[in-house]
Amino acid sequence: MQPQMQYSAMPYALDQNRVLRNTYGLLGLTMIPTVIGAFVGMGTNFAFLAQSPLVGSLMMLAVMFGLMFAVSATRNSSLGILFLLIFTGVAGWFLGPILQVALHLRNGPALIGIAAGGTGAIFLSLAAFATVTRRDFGFMGNFLFVGLILLIIASLANIFLHVPAASLAISAIAILIFSGYILFDVSRIVHGGETNYIMATLALYLDIYNIFVNLLSLLMALSGERD
């Protein structure tokens, strides 16, 4: 009876390994349009953000959510991959403002490199931990979602308040939340909670993207060298 149970579980395990492998492959591919978009963003005039930070931020969020909806709606076809790559290109373009600020620092390029390397290290270590241990981190979902909502509210409020200490706290908490989401999202793939590799890639991409942005913000605030 036991060998039969093990045999019946094999196709399931192979399917989850396939989803995980396809997810990591597509995740690597998304870095190409992200980098291209970032280079374009560094040369773009984002004056509308300075004139109206709240409206500009909401417009950018609306574009991002619209593209994410398009990815979700087409997740079972090759169009889903196309929309995902478009989304990541636009996300890279939206990195323009923070990269422009970083590059005005004397050590800006080094900080960008450290943020990118740190983000990669966080992702690889947490993803490997969730994959190798095969622990179920599904219990974290509700806590992370509540934390994310509070984080968004705090971020929008600080657009008006401009409290430097609050910005540092928000960035630090964001890194913790999205690090938790890496464990959660990889665990969902490993345990069959997510079987669509396009949606799995989107989730992990957002985790990585937000960790990078907030880690770079922290580095600029704490060790940025101004002329």
For each residue, the residues with C-beta under 8 A, 3 or more apart:
1: 4 5
2: 5 6
3: 6 7
4: 1 7 8
5: 1 2 8 9
6: 2 3 9 10
7: 3 4 10
8: 4 5 11 12
9: 5 6 12 13
10: 6 7 13 14
11: 8 14 15
12: 8 9 15 16 192
13: 9 10 16 17
14: 10 11 17 18
15: 11 12 18 19 195
16: 12 13 19 20 189 190 191 192 195
17: 13 14 20 21
18: 14 15 21 22
19: 15 16 22 23 189 194 195 196 197 200
20: 16 17 23 24 131 186 189 190 200
21: 17 18 24 25
22: 18 19 25 26 197
23: 19 20 26 27 189 197 200 201 204
24: 20 21 27 28
25: 21 22 28 29
26: 22 23 29 30 81 84 197 198 201
27: 23 24 30 31 201 204 205 208
28: 24 25 31
29: 25 26 32 85
30: 26 27 33 34 84 85 88 201 205
31: 27 28 34 35 88
32: 29 35 36
33: 30 36 37 85 86 88 89 92
34: 30 31 37 38 88 89 91 92 95 209
35: 31 32 38 39 92
36: 32 33 39 40 89 92
37: 33 34 40 41 88 89 90 91 92 93 94 95
38: 34 35 41 42 92 93 95 96 99
39: 35 36 42 43
40: 36 37 43 44 92 93 96
41: 37 38 44 46 92 93 94 95 96 97 99 100
42: 38 39 96 99 100 103
43: 39 40 96
44: 40 41 93 96
45:
46: 41 49 50 56 96 97 100
47: 50 51
48: 51 52 55 56 59
49: 46 52 53 56 57 97
50: 46 47 53
51: 47 48 56
52: 48 49 55 56
53: 49 50 56 57 159
54: 57 58 156 159 160
55: 48 52 58 59
56: 46 48 49 51 52 53 59 60
57: 49 53 54 60 61 156 159
58: 54 55 61 62
59: 48 55 56 62 63
60: 56 57 63 64 94
61: 57 58 64 65
62: 58 59 65 66
63: 59 60 66 67 90
64: 60 61 67 68 87 90 91 94
65: 61 62 68 69
66: 62 63 69 70
67: 63 64 70 71 83 86 87 90
68: 64 65 71 72 87 202
69: 65 66 72 73
70: 66 67 73 74 83 87
71: 67 68 74 75 80 83 84 87 198 199 202
72: 68 69 75 199 202
73: 69 70
74: 70 71 77 79 80 82 83
75: 71 72 80 196 198 199
76: 80 196
77: 74 80
78: 81 82
79: 74 82 83
80: 71 74 75 76 77 83 84 198
81: 26 78 84 85 198
82: 74 78 79 85 86
83: 67 70 71 74 79 80 86 87
84: 26 30 71 80 81 87 88 198 201 202 205
85: 29 30 33 81 82 88 89
86: 33 67 82 83 89 90
87: 64 67 68 70 71 83 84 90 91 202
88: 30 31 33 34 37 84 85 91 92 205
89: 33 34 36 37 85 86 92 93
90: 37 63 64 67 86 87 93 94
91: 34 37 64 87 88 94 95 205 209
92: 33 34 35 36 37 38 40 41 88 89 95
93: 37 38 40 41 44 89 90 96
94: 37 41 60 64 90 91 97
95: 34 37 38 41 91 92 98 99 213
96: 38 40 41 42 43 44 46 93 99 100
97: 41 46 49 94 100 101
98: 95 101 102 213 216 217
99: 38 41 42 95 96 102 103 112
100: 41 42 46 96 97 103 104
101: 97 98 104 105 220
102: 98 99 105 108 109 111 112 216 220 224
103: 42 99 100 108 109 112
104: 100 101 108 226
105: 101 102 108 111 220 224 225 226
106: 225 226 227
107: 110 111 223 224 225
108: 102 103 104 105 111 112 220 224
109: 102 103 112 113
110: 107 113 114
111: 102 105 107 108 114 115 216 219 220 223 224
112: 99 102 103 108 109 115 116 216
113: 109 110 116 117
114: 110 111 117 118 219
115: 111 112 118 119 212 215 216 219
116: 112 113 119 120 212
117: 113 114 120 121
118: 114 115 121 122 215
119: 115 116 122 123 208 211 212 215
120: 116 117 123 124
121: 117 118 124 125
122: 118 119 125 126 175 179 182 211
123: 119 120 126 127 182 204 207 208 211
124: 120 121 127 128
125: 121 122 128 129
126: 122 123 129 130 179 182 183 186
127: 123 124 130 131 182 186 204
128: 124 125 131 132
129: 125 126 132 133 183
130: 126 127 133 134 135 137 182 183 186 187 190
131: 20 127 128 134 186 190
132: 128 129
133: 129 130
134: 130 131 190 191
135: 130 187
136: 139 187 191
137: 130 140 180 183 184 186 187
138: 141 184 187 188 191 193
139: 136 142 143
140: 137 143 144 180 183 184
141: 138 144 145 184
142: 139 145 146
143: 139 140 146 147 180
144: 140 141 147 148 177 180 181 184
145: 141 142 148 149
146: 142 143 149 150
147: 143 144 150 151 173 177 180
148: 144 145 151 152 177
149: 145 146 152 153
150: 146 147 153 154
151: 147 148 154 155 170 173 174 177
152: 148 149 155 156
153: 149 150 156 157
154: 150 151 157 158 166 170
155: 151 152 158 159 170
156: 54 57 152 153 159
157: 153 154 160 161
158: 154 155 161 162 163 166 167 170
159: 53 54 57 155 156 162
160: 54 157
161: 157 158 166
162: 158 159
163: 158 166 167
164: 167 168 221
165: 168 169
166: 154 158 161 163 169 170
167: 158 163 164 170 171 217 221
168: 164 165 171 172 218 221 222
169: 165 166 172 173
170: 151 154 155 158 166 167 173 174 214
171: 167 168 174 175 214 215 217 218 221
172: 168 169 175 176 214 218
173: 147 151 169 170 176 177
174: 151 170 171 177 178 210 211 214
175: 122 171 172 178 179 211 214 215 218
176: 172 173 179 180
177: 144 147 148 151 173 174 180 181
178: 174 175 181 182 206 207 210 211 214
179: 122 126 175 176 182 183 207 211
180: 137 140 143 144 147 176 177 183 184
181: 144 177 178 184 185 203 206 207
182: 122 123 126 127 130 178 179 185 186 204 207 208
183: 126 129 130 137 140 179 180 186 187
184: 137 138 140 141 144 180 181 187 188
185: 181 182 188 189 194 200 203 204 207
186: 20 126 127 130 131 137 182 183 189 190 204
187: 130 135 136 137 138 183 184 190 191 193
188: 138 184 185 191 192 193 194 200
189: 16 19 20 23 185 186 192 193 194 200
190: 16 20 130 131 134 186 187
191: 16 134 136 138 187 188
192: 12 16 188 189 195
193: 138 187 188 189
194: 19 185 188 189 199 200 203
195: 15 16 19 192
196: 19 75 76 199 200
197: 19 22 23 26 200 201
198: 26 71 75 80 81 84 201 202
199: 71 72 75 194 196 202 203
200: 19 20 23 185 188 189 194 196 197 203 204
201: 23 26 27 30 84 197 198 204 205
202: 68 71 72 84 87 198 199 205 206
203: 181 185 194 199 200 206 207
204: 23 27 123 127 182 185 186 200 201 207 208
205: 27 30 84 88 91 201 202 208 209
206: 178 181 202 203 209 210
207: 123 178 179 181 182 185 203 204 210 211
208: 27 119 123 182 204 205 211 212
209: 34 91 205 206 212 213
210: 174 178 206 207 213 214
211: 119 122 123 174 175 178 179 207 208 214 215
212: 115 116 119 208 209 215 216
213: 95 98 209 210 216 217
214: 170 171 172 174 175 178 210 211 217 218
215: 115 118 119 171 175 211 212 218 219
216: 98 102 111 112 115 212 213 219 220
217: 98 167 171 213 214 220 221
218: 168 171 172 175 214 215 221 222
219: 111 114 115 215 216 222 223 224
220: 101 102 105 108 111 216 217 223 224
221: 164 167 168 171 217 218 224
222: 168 218 219
223: 107 111 219 220
224: 102 105 107 108 111 219 220 221
225: 105 106 107
226: 104 105 106
227: 106
